[in-house]
């Protein structure tokens, strides 16, 4: 499928009833395995890309070109709609966000996220007006071409004020974002409040409420449309690597061997 077809397919997933899971993957192998498992859309993860490259997450540890290329690889190998985790749009200005939208479209992505973060630990969030202006510019460039998620990290890096989080998400929706996302929502009541505030636009939740993961059905009942995993799947894979290392250190070679054969992955690649 071409980029326009992937976009239309991705948009349709958000329009149907219920909620769907969009796993975040980080390389070709993880992408084809998630496709084999039956998922209909995938996403990249900025933190997973950074860790795979041996870098700290944040402050543009991964460049726009690297992030788009990673998401493009995922799409090319799977022919699934891919949502790019493109952080703050790789720059402070609305024009930077527009450039990131154009790069994502050129890379074949079906969607992308733009955050209100600044990549400056001393002042981690853009002011309200600046944050809205950035989303508005990105939405104008994205309209009818790629699905734009407007994300606020207020609950992670700001004053952790739910009212301010909702204020930002509502403004992002009014500015033209197609999907709204605020990681760190504390509980299901907060999730319901966000869904109600931005309705009828869809809401993405990462993993679930801060009180702990709940079944997909519970998130769907709360009105969530899309569930992502962030860097969770990569860390789950690293769990297995640590278990294997522990077995090896103890001299248990058999305990470090995988159930998955190399051919199980090779047969899924072009």
N, C-alpha and C positions, 0 to 999 in steps of 0.2 A: 504493500500500500504506500501511496505517497503521503506527504505530510498533511495535506488537506483531508484525506480520507481518515487518517489516524485522529485528527482533530475532531471530525464529525463523530467518529466512533467513541471517542473519549467523552464528548459532550453528551452523547446519548446515554452513557452509563450514569451520568449525574441526573438525568431527567427521569429515569425509571424509578418505580417505587422501591423502598427499602434502602439498605446500605451495602456497599461493597468494600472489600479489602484491597488496598493497593500496596503490595510489598515494596519496600525500598531495597534495591540491590546495588552492587558496587563493582561488578565485573561481568565478563561474558559468561563464565560458568554459573554464577549465582542467577543470572538473568534467564538462561535457558532452563535451569532447574525449576524456577518459579513458573515459567511458561508451561513446562511439562506437568506441573501440579495443577494447572487449570485456571490460573489467574488471568483476568481479562485486561488488566492494565498494570504497569509497573512504574516505579519512581526511582530516581537516583537519590543519593543522600550525601550531603556535603561533608558530614562528619565521617562517614564510612570511606569516602574517597580520600579524605585527608589521612585517616588512619592507615589505609592501604598503601599510601605513599610515604608513610613514616613522618607525618607532619601533625602539628597541633591543629585542631579545628578553629576556625574563626580568623578574623582580620585578613581575609582574602588569602588564606593559606593555599587555596586552590584557585587558579586563575579562571576567568570567564571561558577561555579557550579550552582549558582542561575539563571544566565542568560540563560544558556543552558537548565536547567530544565523548566524554564518558556516557552521558545520556543518549547520544546519537548511536554509540556502539550497542547499548542495550536495545534500542529500537531496531537497529539493523539486524541484529541476531535473532530477535523474536518476532518482528513484524507486529508488535503490540503497541498500543498508545503508551507513551512514556511522558511522565511529568518530571521536569527538571527542577531539582533543588538548586536554585540559582541565587540563594542568599539575599543580599541587599541590592541585587542588580549590578553589583561590581562598580559602585561609585555613588557619590552622594547626591548627584543632580538628577532631575527628571530625565535629562538627555541620556545619562548613563543607563537608566532603566529601559529607555526606548531601544538603545543599542543592544541591550541584553535580550529584549523581546525579539528583535530582528535576528540576532544570532541563534536564538532558540528555534525560530521558524526555519532558518536556513539549515539548521542541523537536523530537521525532521521531527522535532519534538511536537507532541500533542498538547502539552501544557507546561506551565512554569509557575514558580512562586516568587513573589517579591516581598521581602521583609522590610520592617521599619527600623532595622538595626543599622548602626553606623560603622561598624568595624573599628570603633574607638572605645576601648574599655573604660576610659575616663568619662565618656558621655555616650552610653551605649545605644540610646534610642533617638531617632529624629523627633523634633518637635511635632506637635499635632499637624499644623498647617503644612509643614514640609513633607511629612509622611503622606498626607492625602494628595499633595501635588505630585509626588512621585508615582503613586498608584494611578492617579488620573492620567498622567502621560503614558504610562505603560498600558493602561486599558484602552486608550485611544489607538495605540499602535497594534494592540492584540485583537481588537474587536473583529469578530468573524473569521479570524485566522488561527488563533491559538487560545487555549483556555487559561485565563489568568487567575491565580490564587493570591489574594491579598492577605498577608500574614502580619500579625503584631506579636512581638516578643515581650510585651509589657509585663506578663506574668512571670517571665524568666529573668528579665534584665531591668525592668522598670520598677515602679512602686508597688507592683503586685496588687493593683486596684482593679477589681472586676468591672466596676462601672466605667473606668477609663478604657479598659480592654473592649468593652461593648461599644463605647463611643467611637473608638477607632475602627472597629469592624463595620459598624453601620456607615461610617463615613467612607470606608473603602468600597463598600457595596454601592453606595450612592455615586462614587467616583467611577464605577464601571467594572470592578472586580467581579469575576464570575463565580468564584468560590471563596469562602472566608475561613480563616484558620488562626487559632490562638493556642499554641502549645502551653501546657501547664494548667489547664482548667481544673479546678480543685475537686469537683464532684459532679454527679449527674445533674444536680439542680443548676449548677453553673452552665453546664452544657445545654440544658434546656433553655436557659435564659438567653444564651447566645443564638441558638437556633430560632427562637421566637423573635429576637431583635432584628435579625437579618433576613427573615423569611420574605419571599419564597426562595431566596438564593441558598444553594447547598453549603453545608458546613463540613470541613474536614477535622477529624480529631486524630491525634497521634496516640496510638495504643489504647487510651481510655482515660478516665478521670484520675486525678492525683491520688484518690483513695485506693486505687488498684484496678487492674484489668477486670473488665466485665465481659460477658458474652456479646457477640456481635448483635444478637437480637435485642439486648438491652440498649445498646447504642442506637440501633435503628428505631426502637420505641421512643427514645429521647429526641428523635428527629435528625440524627446524624446521617449524612449521605455517603461519606467516604472516610475510611480508616487507613492511616498510614502507620509505619513502624519506625521511622527514623533510622537510626543506626542499630536497632535492636537485633535484626537478623544477623548482621555481621558479628555482633558480640556473642550471639548464640553460637555461631560457627567457631568463634574463638574459644568458647567454653569447651567445645570438642577438642580443639587443638591443645588446650591446657591439660585436659584429661589424658590425651595421648602422650603428652610430654611427661606427665606424672608416671604413666605406665612404663615408658621407656627408661626413665630414671631409675625405676625399680627393677629393671631388667626384664620386664614383661613385654617382649616384642609383639606377641600376638595381640595383647591388649591395646596396642596402638594402631592396629590395622583397621582400615575402614570397611564398612559393608558395601559401600559404593565402589564399583570398579571404574577404571579410567575410561573404558569403553562405554559406560553408562552416560558419561558426559560427552565423549567424542561423537557418539551417534546423534546428538542433538545439535551439533555445530554444523555450519555449512560445509 
